[in-house]
Amino acid sequence: MQAKKKDIRALTKEQLRDFFVGNGDKAFRGNQVYEWLWSKGAHSFEDMTNVSKETRQMLQDNFVINHIKVDQMQRSSDGTIKNAVRLHDDLIVESVLIPTATRTTACVSSQVGCSLDCKFCATARLKRMRNLNPDEIYDQVVVIDNESRLYHGRPLSNIVFMGMGEPLMNYNNVLKAIEKITSPEGLGMSPRRIVVSTSGVPKMIKKLADDEVKFKLAVSLHSAIDEVRSTIMPFNEHFPLTDLREALEYWYAKTRRPITYEYVVWKDINDKRKDVDALVRFCKFAPSKVNLIEYNPIDDGEFQQASNEAIDMYTDILERNGITVTVRRSRGKDIDAACGQLANKK
Ligand code: SAH
């Protein structure tokens, strides 16, 4: 039986050049094929028209090009698009295009399912099946860029890693994907337009700082009180707030870039004065701003969006303490495309 063919896009440019040299061809051929695979987005070896027929056949005999396929696309009344994409092993992940007046943002997944157990998130109910490969992450961005051009007449402007999965638990592949997205040989996007959102894995946040990444960091905080955070995000038991705080101070010391805290205010969970005061204290450890996100219900009412008075209390007190705060409305709720709603419902 023939050995399973390798995904050619798992090779680096160097490895591809070496492959050609090893087969008695020129290293330059590796550059050509690399360009077809990444900046030109070829879906088959047949597409590579400046490569000889024999070489294309030889590639065909040795490799596959595993492209994601859009299995289902849904469009919301507010212009949001949700793609259910099928991977080469038939697993499905979701990614979302979010248009506003001035930008189009892609919200991409980093894992199939999620290894964390946030009580308020629909993705947490799916078992983590596997990490996505760099090309599977990259392809989600390409698909959304094309949809943005087609439906909104402009290219994609921003990317957020806020789809399914915990990006820092698939660290290497997420960084490799971002390298491709930002490279002139890929999409040439500025890293400043990319946000990686994490539920807060201290060791990995420090690693981001050590690796001198240029994208932005967001942390899903939701509470600055350990007992509360551990109830709604049980992994907080293993990564308590003192460790998270220390990692964020380290991030700021090294990168000089502020952190965004994502925060949902829920009725009777974190809607009291003591919760706001704890958040204000936490925000002072490293320069930061707060995004208050609207809760998107996923269940039978265990979690409920806090009252407008509670949200106003948060914004007032944060602002009085000189902390920038924005209140974010949900997008794409009618198609289950909003934060925390990605659960492969069909
Ligand atoms: N694992 C990463 C990225 C995925 S979640 C992280 O935790 O940051 C993307 C954002 O949606 C996070 O801020 C998360 O806390 C939030 N979220 C999850 N479920 C939600 C829900 N039901 N309503 C609103 N936001 C939710």
Boltz pocket constraint, residues with backbone or C-beta under 6 A from the ligand:
constraints:
  - pocket:
      binder: B
      contacts: [[A, 120], [A, 121], [A, 122], [A, 161], [A, 162], [A, 163], [A, 164], [A, 165], [A, 166], [A, 167], [A, 197], [A, 198], [A, 199], [A, 200], [A, 218], [A, 219], [A, 220], [A, 262], [A, 263], [A, 264], [A, 293], [A, 294], [A, 295], [A, 296], [A, 297], [A, 298], [A, 339], [A, 340], [A, 341]]
      max_distance: 6.0
